[in-house]
Amino acid sequence: MSKYPPLDVERITRELYSPFPADIPIRIKNWTSIYKPEAKIMSKFMDKLLKRKREKIVPYEEIRDSLQTFDIINCVPSGGLLGWLWALIGHTAMVYVCKATSQVMVYESTQTGRGDNKSGVQLRPMREWVENYKGKIYISQTEIIGDTLRCIAEDRCGCHIRKYRGTAYPNLKKAKGLWFVINSAIDLPFDTGLENPDVDFWFFCTHLIGDVFRWCLLISDAYKLNPAELEPDDTRKNFYGVSKFEKSMRPSVSSKVEIRIK
């Protein structure tokens, strides 16, 4: 009898596909470290799986004109040990299109700037942001039914940017800031009383996006959303084709399937 756990092909397939297709190589590495001899038997199966899930990349220039404010950006960093660690967490940002100039921007909160060492809530030109980002970039377009709701939401988004641009990212060098970010990723099926407080004196990436959507009236009144409890995976569609964040949206608001642009 093998000393390794029974090999459940159906379970492995399900977990590899959901909810984060971009990290399939990492998942395969984890599985093969557990099922060493059995992994050799599975090698052909894994190769076919990877080929089947090879993603099409749509260049940014081709999708630019269809982007709108509130489209959600999800990223998978790459490069080195830190890149691998952050790939497990991911990064979330949002598209903002200036009504006056039609310039496409990225609204985000990040712990490190793109070459300028700035951190916190920022607004950056998207073309430059895409070119400089080291990793994979996915966009999920947000569909809002009703011109009135979108118009109101976009006006309020401009107010949010004016109010919170420059707000700090949690200080990861201090225990309080580090725990605030880590705690957002801890999801338990019961109330522990240890949930992050709903605050706006600092923002990590998904925290900011959740706060924007709530501020802009895109979250259902019946859903008590705490943006400080969101993590990047919550904005991505799961095995069943819906994200935790999408469940909190108004019935007239939804997220489309992700498109990889880098």
TANOR-V827357 format. One record per pair of residues at least 12 apart in sequence whose ideal C-beta (glycine too) atoms are under 6 Angstrom apart, sorted by the first residue. I is the first residue (numbers start at 1). J is the second residue. D is the distance in Angstrom with one decimal. If there is no record, write none. Layout:
BEGIN
i: (I | I)
j: (J | J)
d: (D | D)
END
This chain:
BEGIN
i: (4 | 7 | 7 | 18 | 18 | 19 | 19 | 21 | 22 | 22 | 28 | 55 | 57 | 58 | 58 | 60 | 60 | 67 | 67 | 68 | 69 | 69 | 69 | 69 | 70 | 71 | 71 | 71 | 71 | 72 | 72 | 73 | 73 | 74 | 74 | 74 | 75 | 75 | 75 | 76 | 76 | 76 | 77 | 78 | 78 | 79 | 90 | 91 | 92 | 92 | 92 | 92 | 92 | 93 | 93 | 94 | 94 | 104 | 105 | 105 | 106 | 106 | 106 | 107 | 108 | 109 | 109 | 109 | 109 | 109 | 111 | 114 | 119 | 120 | 120 | 120 | 121 | 121 | 121 | 121 | 130 | 137 | 137 | 138 | 138 | 139 | 139 | 140 | 140 | 140 | 141 | 142 | 143 | 144 | 145 | 146 | 153 | 153 | 156 | 156 | 157 | 160 | 160 | 167 | 168 | 170 | 170 | 180 | 181 | 183 | 184 | 184 | 184 | 185 | 195 | 196 | 196 | 198 | 198 | 206 | 206 | 206 | 207 | 207 | 210 | 210 | 211 | 218 | 218 | 219 | 220 | 223 | 225)
j: (35 | 35 | 38 | 238 | 239 | 236 | 238 | 53 | 76 | 136 | 46 | 260 | 260 | 259 | 261 | 130 | 261 | 95 | 104 | 97 | 96 | 97 | 154 | 157 | 142 | 95 | 139 | 141 | 142 | 140 | 235 | 93 | 139 | 92 | 138 | 236 | 91 | 135 | 137 | 90 | 135 | 136 | 135 | 134 | 135 | 134 | 232 | 205 | 205 | 206 | 209 | 232 | 235 | 106 | 108 | 107 | 209 | 126 | 123 | 126 | 124 | 126 | 129 | 123 | 122 | 121 | 169 | 203 | 205 | 208 | 169 | 132 | 169 | 167 | 168 | 169 | 164 | 165 | 167 | 203 | 262 | 261 | 262 | 258 | 260 | 259 | 261 | 255 | 256 | 258 | 256 | 255 | 254 | 253 | 252 | 252 | 216 | 218 | 215 | 216 | 216 | 212 | 215 | 203 | 202 | 202 | 204 | 196 | 204 | 196 | 196 | 229 | 231 | 231 | 229 | 228 | 229 | 226 | 228 | 230 | 231 | 232 | 227 | 228 | 227 | 230 | 227 | 249 | 253 | 248 | 250 | 248 | 248)
d: (5.4 | 6.0 | 4.8 | 5.5 | 3.2 | 5.7 | 3.9 | 5.9 | 4.7 | 5.5 | 5.7 | 4.9 | 5.2 | 5.4 | 5.6 | 5.0 | 5.0 | 5.1 | 5.6 | 6.0 | 5.2 | 5.0 | 5.2 | 5.7 | 4.2 | 4.0 | 5.6 | 4.8 | 5.4 | 4.6 | 5.4 | 4.2 | 5.6 | 5.7 | 4.6 | 5.8 | 4.2 | 5.6 | 5.4 | 6.0 | 5.2 | 4.3 | 4.2 | 5.8 | 4.4 | 5.5 | 3.5 | 5.3 | 4.7 | 4.4 | 5.4 | 4.6 | 5.5 | 5.1 | 3.6 | 4.7 | 5.2 | 4.4 | 5.1 | 5.8 | 4.9 | 5.0 | 4.6 | 5.5 | 6.0 | 4.7 | 5.4 | 4.3 | 5.4 | 4.3 | 4.8 | 4.7 | 4.9 | 5.6 | 4.7 | 4.9 | 5.2 | 5.4 | 4.4 | 5.7 | 5.9 | 5.2 | 4.2 | 4.3 | 5.2 | 5.3 | 5.9 | 4.7 | 5.9 | 4.8 | 4.5 | 5.7 | 5.1 | 5.4 | 4.1 | 5.7 | 4.0 | 5.8 | 6.0 | 4.4 | 5.2 | 5.5 | 4.9 | 5.7 | 4.7 | 5.0 | 5.6 | 5.8 | 5.1 | 5.4 | 5.9 | 5.6 | 5.1 | 4.6 | 5.7 | 3.8 | 5.6 | 4.9 | 5.6 | 4.3 | 5.6 | 5.4 | 5.1 | 5.2 | 3.0 | 4.5 | 4.3 | 5.9 | 5.0 | 5.3 | 5.1 | 4.4 | 4.8)
END
